[in-house]
Amino acid sequence: MWLSDGRALLFHNKGKIYEISTDSGEAHEMVSVAPEEIARRGFAVSPDDRQVYFSVSSTEADVWMLQFGR
């Protein structure tokens, strides 16, 4: 999923969310909820790119939100 400024791409892999910067081309882990995994159904980003919404596959009725420091 591209962020609205087009400078970063977020992707889900092996239960974690990663970010790739178009400037450097390098990927780094952005979100991990180890030992749990982020659910395979993926994640969503708010329209202002400041929050990421996702669910964890092995917990019940939890909602997780990450707020970017941008």
mmCIF file as Biopython writes it, N, C-alpha, C and O atoms, coordinates in Angstrom:
data_model
#
loop_
_atom_site.group_PDB
_atom_site.id
_atom_site.type_symbol
_atom_site.label_atom_id
_atom_site.label_alt_id
_atom_site.label_comp_id
_atom_site.label_asym_id
_atom_site.label_entity_id
_atom_site.label_seq_id
_atom_site.pdbx_PDB_ins_code
_atom_site.Cartn_x
_atom_site.Cartn_y
_atom_site.Cartn_z
_atom_site.occupancy
_atom_site.B_iso_or_equiv
_atom_site.auth_seq_id
_atom_site.auth_asym_id
_atom_site.pdbx_PDB_model_num
ATOM 1   N N  . MET A ? 1  ? 0.845   -1.158  0.000  1.0 0.0 1  A 1 
ATOM 2   C CA . MET A ? 1  ? 0.000   0.000   0.000  1.0 0.0 1  A 1 
ATOM 3   C C  . MET A ? 1  ? 0.903   1.237   0.000  1.0 0.0 1  A 1 
ATOM 4   O O  . MET A ? 1  ? 1.752   1.399   0.876  1.0 0.0 1  A 1 
ATOM 5   N N  . TRP A ? 2  ? 0.706   2.094   -0.985 1.0 0.0 2  A 1 
ATOM 6   C CA . TRP A ? 2  ? 1.480   3.332   -1.067 1.0 0.0 2  A 1 
ATOM 7   C C  . TRP A ? 2  ? 0.924   4.375   -0.105 1.0 0.0 2  A 1 
ATOM 8   O O  . TRP A ? 2  ? -0.292  4.509   0.032  1.0 0.0 2  A 1 
ATOM 9   N N  . LEU A ? 3  ? 1.801   5.106   0.557  1.0 0.0 3  A 1 
ATOM 10  C CA . LEU A ? 3  ? 1.370   6.249   1.348  1.0 0.0 3  A 1 
ATOM 11  C C  . LEU A ? 3  ? 1.057   7.388   0.379  1.0 0.0 3  A 1 
ATOM 12  O O  . LEU A ? 3  ? 1.564   7.404   -0.742 1.0 0.0 3  A 1 
ATOM 13  N N  . SER A ? 4  ? 0.236   8.326   0.800  1.0 0.0 4  A 1 
ATOM 14  C CA . SER A ? 4  ? -0.283  9.341   -0.116 1.0 0.0 4  A 1 
ATOM 15  C C  . SER A ? 4  ? 0.788   10.244  -0.721 1.0 0.0 4  A 1 
ATOM 16  O O  . SER A ? 4  ? 0.582   10.783  -1.808 1.0 0.0 4  A 1 
ATOM 17  N N  . ASP A ? 5  ? 1.918   10.424  -0.053 1.0 0.0 5  A 1 
ATOM 18  C CA . ASP A ? 5  ? 2.976   11.273  -0.616 1.0 0.0 5  A 1 
ATOM 19  C C  . ASP A ? 5  ? 3.829   10.533  -1.651 1.0 0.0 5  A 1 
ATOM 20  O O  . ASP A ? 5  ? 4.689   11.138  -2.291 1.0 0.0 5  A 1 
ATOM 21  N N  . GLY A ? 6  ? 3.593   9.219   -1.818 1.0 0.0 6  A 1 
ATOM 22  C CA . GLY A ? 6  ? 4.312   8.434   -2.800 1.0 0.0 6  A 1 
ATOM 23  C C  . GLY A ? 6  ? 5.770   8.165   -2.454 1.0 0.0 6  A 1 
ATOM 24  O O  . GLY A ? 6  ? 6.523   7.659   -3.286 1.0 0.0 6  A 1 
ATOM 25  N N  . ARG A ? 7  ? 6.170   8.499   -1.240 1.0 0.0 7  A 1 
ATOM 26  C CA . ARG A ? 7  ? 7.572   8.342   -0.853 1.0 0.0 7  A 1 
ATOM 27  C C  . ARG A ? 7  ? 7.842   7.051   -0.089 1.0 0.0 7  A 1 
ATOM 28  O O  . ARG A ? 7  ? 8.995   6.741   0.211  1.0 0.0 7  A 1 
ATOM 29  N N  . ALA A ? 8  ? 6.785   6.289   0.233  1.0 0.0 8  A 1 
ATOM 30  C CA . ALA A ? 8  ? 6.975   5.049   0.979  1.0 0.0 8  A 1 
ATOM 31  C C  . ALA A ? 8  ? 5.867   4.059   0.629  1.0 0.0 8  A 1 
ATOM 32  O O  . ALA A ? 8  ? 4.738   4.431   0.308  1.0 0.0 8  A 1 
ATOM 33  N N  . LEU A ? 9  ? 6.236   2.802   0.706  1.0 0.0 9  A 1 
ATOM 34  C CA . LEU A ? 9  ? 5.324   1.698   0.448  1.0 0.0 9  A 1 
ATOM 35  C C  . LEU A ? 9  ? 5.300   0.821   1.687  1.0 0.0 9  A 1 
ATOM 36  O O  . LEU A ? 9  ? 6.355   0.452   2.202  1.0 0.0 9  A 1 
ATOM 37  N N  . LEU A ? 10 ? 4.116   0.484   2.172  1.0 0.0 10 A 1 
ATOM 38  C CA . LEU A ? 10 ? 3.974   -0.429  3.311  1.0 0.0 10 A 1 
ATOM 39  C C  . LEU A ? 10 ? 3.532   -1.784  2.774  1.0 0.0 10 A 1 
ATOM 40  O O  . LEU A ? 10 ? 2.709   -1.859  1.861  1.0 0.0 10 A 1 
ATOM 41  N N  . PHE A ? 11 ? 4.082   -2.857  3.343  1.0 0.0 11 A 1 
ATOM 42  C CA . PHE A ? 11 ? 3.642   -4.186  2.937  1.0 0.0 11 A 1 
ATOM 43  C C  . PHE A ? 11 ? 3.660   -5.132  4.132  1.0 0.0 11 A 1 
ATOM 44  O O  . PHE A ? 11 ? 4.364   -4.908  5.117  1.0 0.0 11 A 1 
ATOM 45  N N  . HIS A ? 12 ? 2.875   -6.186  4.018  1.0 0.0 12 A 1 
ATOM 46  C CA . HIS A ? 12 ? 2.692   -7.187  5.063  1.0 0.0 12 A 1 
ATOM 47  C C  . HIS A ? 12 ? 3.445   -8.441  4.644  1.0 0.0 12 A 1 
ATOM 48  O O  . HIS A ? 12 ? 3.264   -8.935  3.531  1.0 0.0 12 A 1 
ATOM 49  N N  . ASN A ? 13 ? 4.301   -8.962  5.543  1.0 0.0 13 A 1 
ATOM 50  C CA . ASN A ? 13 ? 5.054   -10.179 5.240  1.0 0.0 13 A 1 
ATOM 51  C C  . ASN A ? 13 ? 5.347   -10.917 6.542  1.0 0.0 13 A 1 
ATOM 52  O O  . ASN A ? 13 ? 5.882   -10.334 7.486  1.0 0.0 13 A 1 
ATOM 53  N N  . LYS A ? 14 ? 4.999   -12.188 6.589  1.0 0.0 14 A 1 
ATOM 54  C CA . LYS A ? 14 ? 5.265   -13.055 7.734  1.0 0.0 14 A 1 
ATOM 55  C C  . LYS A ? 14 ? 4.801   -12.443 9.059  1.0 0.0 14 A 1 
ATOM 56  O O  . LYS A ? 14 ? 5.515   -12.488 10.060 1.0 0.0 14 A 1 
ATOM 57  N N  . GLY A ? 15 ? 3.588   -11.869 9.046  1.0 0.0 15 A 1 
ATOM 58  C CA . GLY A ? 15 ? 2.989   -11.376 10.278 1.0 0.0 15 A 1 
ATOM 59  C C  . GLY A ? 15 ? 3.493   -10.035 10.762 1.0 0.0 15 A 1 
ATOM 60  O O  . GLY A ? 15 ? 3.208   -9.646  11.894 1.0 0.0 15 A 1 
ATOM 61  N N  . LYS A ? 16 ? 4.240   -9.312  9.928  1.0 0.0 16 A 1 
ATOM 62  C CA . LYS A ? 16 ? 4.765   -7.997  10.299 1.0 0.0 16 A 1 
ATOM 63  C C  . LYS A ? 16 ? 4.479   -7.004  9.184  1.0 0.0 16 A 1 
ATOM 64  O O  . LYS A ? 16 ? 4.216   -7.403  8.049  1.0 0.0 16 A 1 
ATOM 65  N N  . ILE A ? 17 ? 4.528   -5.714  9.498  1.0 0.0 17 A 1 
ATOM 66  C CA . ILE A ? 17 ? 4.366   -4.660  8.496  1.0 0.0 17 A 1 
ATOM 67  C C  . ILE A ? 17 ? 5.720   -3.991  8.295  1.0 0.0 17 A 1 
ATOM 68  O O  . ILE A ? 17 ? 6.396   -3.619  9.254  1.0 0.0 17 A 1 
ATOM 69  N N  . TYR A ? 18 ? 6.098   -3.847  7.036  1.0 0.0 18 A 1 
ATOM 70  C CA . TYR A ? 18 ? 7.366   -3.233  6.670  1.0 0.0 18 A 1 
ATOM 71  C C  . TYR A ? 18 ? 7.121   -1.976  5.845  1.0 0.0 18 A 1 
ATOM 72  O O  . TYR A ? 18 ? 6.064   -1.816  5.236  1.0 0.0 18 A 1 
ATOM 73  N N  . GLU A ? 19 ? 8.108   -1.089  5.833  1.0 0.0 19 A 1 
ATOM 74  C CA . GLU A ? 19 ? 8.065   0.116   5.020  1.0 0.0 19 A 1 
ATOM 75  C C  . GLU A ? 19 ? 9.290   0.129   4.104  1.0 0.0 19 A 1 
ATOM 76  O O  . GLU A ? 19 ? 10.406  -0.164  4.533  1.0 0.0 19 A 1 
ATOM 77  N N  . ILE A ? 20 ? 9.062   0.473   2.847  1.0 0.0 20 A 1 
ATOM 78  C CA . ILE A ? 20 ? 10.161  0.679   1.903  1.0 0.0 20 A 1 
ATOM 79  C C  . ILE A ? 20 ? 10.142  2.148   1.513  1.0 0.0 20 A 1 
ATOM 80  O O  . ILE A ? 20 ? 9.115   2.671   1.081  1.0 0.0 20 A 1 
ATOM 81  N N  . SER A ? 21 ? 11.263  2.801   1.665  1.0 0.0 21 A 1 
ATOM 82  C CA . SER A ? 21 ? 11.416  4.193   1.261  1.0 0.0 21 A 1 
ATOM 83  C C  . SER A ? 21 ? 11.799  4.244   -0.204 1.0 0.0 21 A 1 
ATOM 84  O O  . SER A ? 21 ? 12.681  3.501   -0.635 1.0 0.0 21 A 1 
ATOM 85  N N  . THR A ? 22 ? 11.152  5.107   -0.981 1.0 0.0 22 A 1 
ATOM 86  C CA . THR A ? 22 ? 11.532  5.239   -2.388 1.0 0.0 22 A 1 
ATOM 87  C C  . THR A ? 22 ? 12.866  5.976   -2.520 1.0 0.0 22 A 1 
ATOM 88  O O  . THR A ? 22 ? 13.527  5.865   -3.552 1.0 0.0 22 A 1 
ATOM 89  N N  . ASP A ? 23 ? 13.267  6.720   -1.499 1.0 0.0 23 A 1 
ATOM 90  C CA . ASP A ? 23 ? 14.554  7.424   -1.541 1.0 0.0 23 A 1 
ATOM 91  C C  . ASP A ? 23 ? 15.719  6.447   -1.448 1.0 0.0 23 A 1 
ATOM 92  O O  . ASP A ? 23 ? 16.647  6.496   -2.256 1.0 0.0 23 A 1 
ATOM 93  N N  . SER A ? 24 ? 15.664  5.555   -0.454 1.0 0.0 24 A 1 
ATOM 94  C CA . SER A ? 24 ? 16.789  4.641   -0.232 1.0 0.0 24 A 1 
ATOM 95  C C  . SER A ? 24 ? 16.571  3.265   -0.852 1.0 0.0 24 A 1 
ATOM 96  O O  . SER A ? 24 ? 17.537  2.566   -1.157 1.0 0.0 24 A 1 
ATOM 97  N N  . GLY A ? 25 ? 15.309  2.867   -1.041 1.0 0.0 25 A 1 
ATOM 98  C CA . GLY A ? 25 ? 14.998  1.536   -1.543 1.0 0.0 25 A 1 
ATOM 99  C C  . GLY A ? 25 ? 15.130  0.452   -0.492 1.0 0.0 25 A 1 
ATOM 100 O O  . GLY A ? 25 ? 14.958  -0.730  -0.791 1.0 0.0 25 A 1 
ATOM 101 N N  . GLU A ? 26 ? 15.433  0.843   0.735  1.0 0.0 26 A 1 
ATOM 102 C CA . GLU A ? 26 ? 15.610  -0.130  1.800  1.0 0.0 26 A 1 
ATOM 103 C C  . GLU A ? 26 ? 14.308  -0.354  2.562  1.0 0.0 26 A 1 
ATOM 104 O O  . GLU A ? 26 ? 13.519  0.568   2.771  1.0 0.0 26 A 1 
ATOM 105 N N  . ALA A ? 27 ? 14.109  -1.609  2.969  1.0 0.0 27 A 1 
ATOM 106 C CA . ALA A ? 27 ? 12.931  -1.973  3.753  1.0 0.0 27 A 1 
ATOM 107 C C  . ALA A ? 27 ? 13.324  -2.089  5.218  1.0 0.0 27 A 1 
ATOM 108 O O  . ALA A ? 27 ? 14.414  -2.561  5.541  1.0 0.0 27 A 1 
ATOM 109 N N  . HIS A ? 28 ? 12.427  -1.655  6.105  1.0 0.0 28 A 1 
ATOM 110 C CA . HIS A ? 28 ? 12.645  -1.882  7.528  1.0 0.0 28 A 1 
ATOM 111 C C  . HIS A ? 28 ? 11.321  -2.243  8.192  1.0 0.0 28 A 1 
ATOM 112 O O  . HIS A ? 28 ? 10.247  -1.827  7.758  1.0 0.0 28 A 1 
ATOM 113 N N  . GLU A ? 29 ? 11.434  -3.019  9.245  1.0 0.0 29 A 1 
ATOM 114 C CA . GLU A ? 29 ? 10.255  -3.453  9.989  1.0 0.0 29 A 1 
ATOM 115 C C  . GLU A ? 29 ? 9.624   -2.244  10.670 1.0 0.0 29 A 1 
ATOM 116 O O  . GLU A ? 29 ? 10.294  -1.477  11.362 1.0 0.0 29 A 1 
ATOM 117 N N  . MET A ? 30 ? 8.324   -2.093  10.458 1.0 0.0 30 A 1 
ATOM 118 C CA . MET A ? 30 ? 7.617   -0.960  11.028 1.0 0.0 30 A 1 
ATOM 119 C C  . MET A ? 30 ? 6.746   -1.384  12.207 1.0 0.0 30 A 1 
ATOM 120 O O  . MET A ? 30 ? 6.678   -0.680  13.214 1.0 0.0 30 A 1 
ATOM 121 N N  . VAL A ? 31 ? 6.083   -2.529  12.086 1.0 0.0 31 A 1 
ATOM 122 C CA . VAL A ? 31 ? 5.173   -3.003  13.130 1.0 0.0 31 A 1 
ATOM 123 C C  . VAL A ? 31 ? 5.349   -4.504  13.327 1.0 0.0 31 A 1 
ATOM 124 O O  . VAL A ? 31 ? 5.300   -5.286  12.378 1.0 0.0 31 A 1 
ATOM 125 N N  . SER A ? 32 ? 5.556   -4.884  14.588 1.0 0.0 32 A 1 
ATOM 126 C CA . SER A ? 32 ? 5.580   -6.288  14.959 1.0 0.0 32 A 1 
ATOM 127 C C  . SER A ? 32 ? 4.878   -6.408  16.296 1.0 0.0 32 A 1 
ATOM 128 O O  . SER A ? 32 ? 5.083   -5.578  17.183 1.0 0.0 32 A 1 
ATOM 129 N N  . VAL A ? 33 ? 4.067   -7.414  16.448 1.0 0.0 33 A 1 
ATOM 130 C CA . VAL A ? 33 ? 3.378   -7.662  17.714 1.0 0.0 33 A 1 
ATOM 131 C C  . VAL A ? 33 ? 3.768   -9.042  18.232 1.0 0.0 33 A 1 
ATOM 132 O O  . VAL A ? 33 ? 2.942   -9.782  18.766 1.0 0.0 33 A 1 
ATOM 133 N N  . ALA A ? 34 ? 5.050   -9.368  18.062 1.0 0.0 34 A 1 
ATOM 134 C CA . ALA A ? 34 ? 5.580   -10.665 18.480 1.0 0.0 34 A 1 
ATOM 135 C C  . ALA A ? 34 ? 5.244   -10.924 19.942 1.0 0.0 34 A 1 
ATOM 136 O O  . ALA A ? 34 ? 5.298   -9.989  20.741 1.0 0.0 34 A 1 
ATOM 137 N N  . PRO A ? 35 ? 4.910   -12.116 20.318 1.0 0.0 35 A 1 
ATOM 138 C CA . PRO A ? 35 ? 4.993   -13.345 19.523 1.0 0.0 35 A 1 
ATOM 139 C C  . PRO A ? 35 ? 3.774   -13.589 18.646 1.0 0.0 35 A 1 
ATOM 140 O O  . PRO A ? 35 ? 3.714   -14.602 17.949 1.0 0.0 35 A 1 
ATOM 141 N N  . GLU A ? 36 ? 2.811   -12.692 18.664 1.0 0.0 36 A 1 
ATOM 142 C CA . GLU A ? 36 ? 1.626   -12.824 17.807 1.0 0.0 36 A 1 
ATOM 143 C C  . GLU A ? 36 ? 1.995   -12.440 16.376 1.0 0.0 36 A 1 
ATOM 144 O O  . GLU A ? 36 ? 3.118   -12.009 16.115 1.0 0.0 36 A 1 
ATOM 145 N N  . GLU A ? 37 ? 1.048   -12.596 15.450 1.0 0.0 37 A 1 
ATOM 146 C CA . GLU A ? 37 ? 1.237   -12.161 14.079 1.0 0.0 37 A 1 
ATOM 147 C C  . GLU A ? 37 ? 0.069   -11.299 13.659 1.0 0.0 37 A 1 
ATOM 148 O O  . GLU A ? 37 ? -1.066  -11.522 14.082 1.0 0.0 37 A 1 
ATOM 149 N N  . ILE A ? 38 ? 0.349   -10.316 12.826 1.0 0.0 38 A 1 
ATOM 150 C CA . ILE A ? 38 ? -0.714  -9.498  12.260 1.0 0.0 38 A 1 
ATOM 151 C C  . ILE A ? 38 ? -1.510  -10.392 11.322 1.0 0.0 38 A 1 
ATOM 152 O O  . ILE A ? 38 ? -0.933  -11.155 10.547 1.0 0.0 38 A 1 
ATOM 153 N N  . ALA A ? 39 ? -2.826  -10.301 11.390 1.0 0.0 39 A 1 
ATOM 154 C CA . ALA A ? 39 ? -3.706  -11.185 10.624 1.0 0.0 39 A 1 
ATOM 155 C C  . ALA A ? 39 ? -3.437  -11.098 9.129  1.0 0.0 39 A 1 
ATOM 156 O O  . ALA A ? 39 ? -3.066  -10.042 8.615  1.0 0.0 39 A 1 
ATOM 157 N N  . ARG A ? 40 ? -3.623  -12.204 8.442  1.0 0.0 40 A 1 
ATOM 158 C CA . ARG A ? 40 ? -3.362  -12.280 6.997  1.0 0.0 40 A 1 
ATOM 159 C C  . ARG A ? 40 ? -4.254  -11.376 6.171  1.0 0.0 40 A 1 
ATOM 160 O O  . ARG A ? 40 ? -3.913  -11.040 5.037  1.0 0.0 40 A 1 
ATOM 161 N N  . ARG A ? 41 ? -5.388  -10.978 6.719  1.0 0.0 41 A 1 
ATOM 162 C CA . ARG A ? 41 ? -6.286  -10.115 5.947  1.0 0.0 41 A 1 
ATOM 163 C C  . ARG A ? 41 ? -5.679  -8.745  5.702  1.0 0.0 41 A 1 
ATOM 164 O O  . ARG A ? 41 ? -6.232  -7.948  4.943  1.0 0.0 41 A 1 
ATOM 165 N N  . GLY A ? 42 ? -4.545  -8.461  6.339  1.0 0.0 42 A 1 
ATOM 166 C CA . GLY A ? 42 ? -3.810  -7.250  6.032  1.0 0.0 42 A 1 
ATOM 167 C C  . GLY A ? 42 ? -4.051  -6.103  6.990  1.0 0.0 42 A 1 
ATOM 168 O O  . GLY A ? 42 ? -4.326  -6.302  8.173  1.0 0.0 42 A 1 
ATOM 169 N N  . PHE A ? 43 ? -3.942  -4.906  6.457  1.0 0.0 43 A 1 
ATOM 170 C CA . PHE A ? 43 ? -4.011  -3.704  7.267  1.0 0.0 43 A 1 
ATOM 171 C C  . PHE A ? 43 ? -4.572  -2.568  6.424  1.0 0.0 43 A 1 
ATOM 172 O O  . PHE A ? 43 ? -4.730  -2.703  5.210  1.0 0.0 43 A 1 
ATOM 173 N N  . ALA A ? 44 ? -4.866  -1.463  7.067  1.0 0.0 44 A 1 
ATOM 174 C CA . ALA A ? 44 ? -5.360  -0.265  6.376  1.0 0.0 44 A 1 
ATOM 175 C C  . ALA A ? 44 ? -4.622  0.945   6.924  1.0 0.0 44 A 1 
ATOM 176 O O  . ALA A ? 44 ? -4.174  0.950   8.071  1.0 0.0 44 A 1 
ATOM 177 N N  . VAL A ? 45 ? -4.504  1.965   6.092  1.0 0.0 45 A 1 
ATOM 178 C CA . VAL A ? 45 ? -3.851  3.211   6.482  1.0 0.0 45 A 1 
ATOM 179 C C  . VAL A ? 45 ? -4.890  4.321   6.403  1.0 0.0 45 A 1 
ATOM 180 O O  . VAL A ? 45 ? -5.683  4.376   5.463  1.0 0.0 45 A 1 
ATOM 181 N N  . SER A ? 46 ? -4.879  5.209   7.403  1.0 0.0 46 A 1 
ATOM 182 C CA . SER A ? 46 ? -5.824  6.328   7.409  1.0 0.0 46 A 1 
ATOM 183 C C  . SER A ? 46 ? -5.521  7.272   6.248  1.0 0.0 46 A 1 
ATOM 184 O O  . SER A ? 46 ? -4.397  7.286   5.746  1.0 0.0 46 A 1 
ATOM 185 N N  . PRO A ? 47 ? -6.504  8.059   5.817  1.0 0.0 47 A 1 
ATOM 186 C CA . PRO A ? 47 ? -6.305  8.971   4.678  1.0 0.0 47 A 1 
ATOM 187 C C  . PRO A ? 47 ? -5.160  9.972   4.874  1.0 0.0 47 A 1 
ATOM 188 O O  . PRO A ? 47 ? -4.557  10.415  3.896  1.0 0.0 47 A 1 
ATOM 189 N N  . ASP A ? 48 ? -4.858  10.330  6.114  1.0 0.0 48 A 1 
ATOM 190 C CA . ASP A ? 48 ? -3.767  11.281  6.358  1.0 0.0 48 A 1 
ATOM 191 C C  . ASP A ? 48 ? -2.421  10.585  6.609  1.0 0.0 48 A 1 
ATOM 192 O O  . ASP A ? 48 ? -1.439  11.243  6.952  1.0 0.0 48 A 1 
ATOM 193 N N  . ASP A ? 49 ? -2.374  9.261   6.441  1.0 0.0 49 A 1 
ATOM 194 C CA . ASP A ? 49 ? -1.149  8.453   6.610  1.0 0.0 49 A 1 
ATOM 195 C C  . ASP A ? 49 ? -0.576  8.485   8.020  1.0 0.0 49 A 1 
ATOM 196 O O  . ASP A ? 49 ? 0.598   8.166   8.203  1.0 0.0 49 A 1 
ATOM 197 N N  . ARG A ? 50 ? -1.352  8.851   9.001  1.0 0.0 50 A 1 
ATOM 198 C CA . ARG A ? 50 ? -0.835  8.941   10.364 1.0 0.0 50 A 1 
ATOM 199 C C  . ARG A ? 50 ? -1.165  7.730   11.214 1.0 0.0 50 A 1 
ATOM 200 O O  . ARG A ? 50 ? -0.599  7.568   12.295 1.0 0.0 50 A 1 
ATOM 201 N N  . GLN A ? 51 ? -2.079  6.865   10.747 1.0 0.0 51 A 1 
ATOM 202 C CA . GLN A ? 51 ? -2.475  5.701   11.530 1.0 0.0 51 A 1 
ATOM 203 C C  . GLN A ? 51 ? -2.543  4.471   10.645 1.0 0.0 51 A 1 
ATOM 204 O O  . GLN A ? 51 ? -2.924  4.538   9.477  1.0 0.0 51 A 1 
ATOM 205 N N  . VAL A ? 52 ? -2.165  3.347   11.234 1.0 0.0 52 A 1 
ATOM 206 C CA . VAL A ? 52 ? -2.274  2.052   10.567 1.0 0.0 52 A 1 
ATOM 207 C C  . VAL A ? 52 ? -3.200  1.190   11.419 1.0 0.0 52 A 1 
ATOM 208 O O  . VAL A ? 52 ? -3.027  1.098   12.634 1.0 0.0 52 A 1 
ATOM 209 N N  . TYR A ? 53 ? -4.177  0.562   10.782 1.0 0.0 53 A 1 
ATOM 210 C CA . TYR A ? 53 ? -5.136  -0.288  11.484 1.0 0.0 53 A 1 
ATOM 211 C C  . TYR A ? 53 ? -4.892  -1.738  11.075 1.0 0.0 53 A 1 
ATOM 212 O O  . TYR A ? 53 ? -4.718  -2.042  9.895  1.0 0.0 53 A 1 
ATOM 213 N N  . PHE A ? 54 ? -4.883  -2.619  12.060 1.0 0.0 54 A 1 
ATOM 214 C CA . PHE A ? 54 ? -4.689  -4.029  11.775 1.0 0.0 54 A 1 
ATOM 215 C C  . PHE A ? 54 ? -5.260  -4.845  12.919 1.0 0.0 54 A 1 
ATOM 216 O O  . PHE A ? 54 ? -5.552  -4.314  13.990 1.0 0.0 54 A 1 
ATOM 217 N N  . SER A ? 55 ? -5.416  -6.136  12.686 1.0 0.0 55 A 1 
ATOM 218 C CA . SER A ? 55 ? -5.854  -7.037  13.749 1.0 0.0 55 A 1 
ATOM 219 C C  . SER A ? 55 ? -4.801  -8.124  13.921 1.0 0.0 55 A 1 
ATOM 220 O O  . SER A ? 55 ? -4.019  -8.412  13.016 1.0 0.0 55 A 1 
ATOM 221 N N  . VAL A ? 56 ? -4.807  -8.707  15.090 1.0 0.0 56 A 1 
ATOM 222 C CA . VAL A ? 56 ? -3.862  -9.768  15.410 1.0 0.0 56 A 1 
ATOM 223 C C  . VAL A ? 56 ? -4.593  -11.090 15.308 1.0 0.0 56 A 1 
ATOM 224 O O  . VAL A ? 56 ? -5.710  -11.234 15.805 1.0 0.0 56 A 1 
ATOM 225 N N  . SER A ? 57 ? -3.960  -12.051 14.664 1.0 0.0 57 A 1 
ATOM 226 C CA . SER A ? 57 ? -4.650  -13.296 14.339 1.0 0.0 57 A 1 
ATOM 227 C C  . SER A ? 57 ? -4.980  -14.184 15.526 1.0 0.0 57 A 1 
ATOM 228 O O  . SER A ? 57 ? -5.933  -14.957 15.430 1.0 0.0 57 A 1 
ATOM 229 N N  . SER A ? 58 ? -4.267  -14.125 16.624 1.0 0.0 58 A 1 
ATOM 230 C CA . SER A ? 58 ? -4.519  -15.081 17.698 1.0 0.0 58 A 1 
ATOM 231 C C  . SER A ? 58 ? -5.138  -14.482 18.957 1.0 0.0 58 A 1 
ATOM 232 O O  . SER A ? 58 ? -5.275  -15.183 19.960 1.0 0.0 58 A 1 
ATOM 233 N N  . THR A ? 59 ? -5.508  -13.226 18.933 1.0 0.0 59 A 1 
ATOM 234 C CA . THR A ? 59 ? -6.199  -12.645 20.085 1.0 0.0 59 A 1 
ATOM 235 C C  . THR A ? 59 ? -7.635  -12.346 19.694 1.0 0.0 59 A 1 
ATOM 236 O O  . THR A ? 59 ? -7.948  -12.200 18.513 1.0 0.0 59 A 1 
ATOM 237 N N  . GLU A ? 60 ? -8.500  -12.255 20.684 1.0 0.0 60 A 1 
ATOM 238 C CA . GLU A ? 60 ? -9.912  -12.056 20.395 1.0 0.0 60 A 1 
ATOM 239 C C  . GLU A ? 60 ? -10.334 -10.628 20.705 1.0 0.0 60 A 1 
ATOM 240 O O  . GLU A ? 60 ? -10.040 -10.100 21.778 1.0 0.0 60 A 1 
ATOM 241 N N  . ALA A ? 61 ? -11.027 -10.008 19.753 1.0 0.0 61 A 1 
ATOM 242 C CA . ALA A ? 61 ? -11.676 -8.713  19.918 1.0 0.0 61 A 1 
ATOM 243 C C  . ALA A ? 61 ? -10.720 -7.557  20.217 1.0 0.0 61 A 1 
ATOM 244 O O  . ALA A ? 61 ? -11.142 -6.547  20.780 1.0 0.0 61 A 1 
ATOM 245 N N  . ASP A ? 62 ? -9.459  -7.682  19.856 1.0 0.0 62 A 1 
ATOM 246 C CA . ASP A ? 62 ? -8.523  -6.577  20.035 1.0 0.0 62 A 1 
ATOM 247 C C  . ASP A ? 62 ? -8.427  -5.766  18.756 1.0 0.0 62 A 1 
ATOM 248 O O  . ASP A ? 62 ? -8.444  -6.325  17.659 1.0 0.0 62 A 1 
ATOM 249 N N  . VAL A ? 63 ? -8.327  -4.462  18.891 1.0 0.0 63 A 1 
ATOM 250 C CA . VAL A ? 63 ? -8.088  -3.554  17.771 1.0 0.0 63 A 1 
ATOM 251 C C  . VAL A ? 63 ? -6.794  -2.828  18.067 1.0 0.0 63 A 1 
ATOM 252 O O  . VAL A ? 63 ? -6.630  -2.265  19.149 1.0 0.0 63 A 1 
ATOM 253 N N  . TRP A ? 64 ? -5.870  -2.833  17.112 1.0 0.0 64 A 1 
ATOM 254 C CA . TRP A ? 64 ? -4.571  -2.202  17.293 1.0 0.0 64 A 1 
ATOM 255 C C  . TRP A ? 64 ? -4.474  -0.993  16.365 1.0 0.0 64 A 1 
ATOM 256 O O  . TRP A ? 64 ? -4.959  -1.037  15.234 1.0 0.0 64 A 1 
ATOM 257 N N  . MET A ? 65 ? -3.860  0.066   16.833 1.0 0.0 65 A 1 
ATOM 258 C CA . MET A ? 65 ? -3.681  1.253   16.020 1.0 0.0 65 A 1 
ATOM 259 C C  . MET A ? 65 ? -2.266  1.767   16.226 1.0 0.0 65 A 1 
ATOM 260 O O  . MET A ? 65 ? -1.784  1.851   17.356 1.0 0.0 65 A 1 
ATOM 261 N N  . LEU A ? 66 ? -1.609  2.108   15.136 1.0 0.0 66 A 1 
ATOM 262 C CA . LEU A ? 66 ? -0.266  2.679   15.187 1.0 0.0 66 A 1 
ATOM 263 C C  . LEU A ? 66 ? -0.341  4.093   14.665 1.0 0.0 66 A 1 
ATOM 264 O O  . LEU A ? 66 ? -0.912  4.325   13.599 1.0 0.0 66 A 1 
ATOM 265 N N  . GLN A ? 67 ? 0.216   5.041   15.385 1.0 0.0 67 A 1 
ATOM 266 C CA . GLN A ? 67 ? 0.206   6.420   14.953 1.0 0.0 67 A 1 
ATOM 267 C C  . GLN A ? 67 ? 1.613   6.806   14.515 1.0 0.0 67 A 1 
ATOM 268 O O  . GLN A ? 67 ? 2.572   6.658   15.273 1.0 0.0 67 A 1 
ATOM 269 N N  . PHE A ? 68 ? 1.730   7.303   13.277 1.0 0.0 68 A 1 
ATOM 270 C CA . PHE A ? 68 ? 3.018   7.720   12.736 1.0 0.0 68 A 1 
ATOM 271 C C  . PHE A ? 68 ? 3.471   9.028   13.360 1.0 0.0 68 A 1 
ATOM 272 O O  . PHE A ? 68 ? 2.644   9.866   13.721 1.0 0.0 68 A 1 
ATOM 273 N N  . GLY A ? 69 ? 4.755   9.203   13.486 1.0 0.0 69 A 1 
ATOM 274 C CA . GLY A ? 69 ? 5.303   10.434  14.020 1.0 0.0 69 A 1 
ATOM 275 C C  . GLY A ? 69 ? 5.709   11.399  12.932 1.0 0.0 69 A 1 
ATOM 276 O O  . GLY A ? 69 ? 6.654   12.167  13.108 1.0 0.0 69 A 1 
ATOM 277 N N  . ARG A ? 70 ? 5.014   11.375  11.813 1.0 0.0 70 A 1 
ATOM 278 C CA . ARG A ? 70 ? 5.384   12.252  10.682 1.0 0.0 70 A 1 
ATOM 279 C C  . ARG A ? 70 ? 4.796   13.625  10.821 1.0 0.0 70 A 1 
ATOM 280 O O  . ARG A ? 70 ? 5.011   14.478  9.960  1.0 0.0 70 A 1 
#
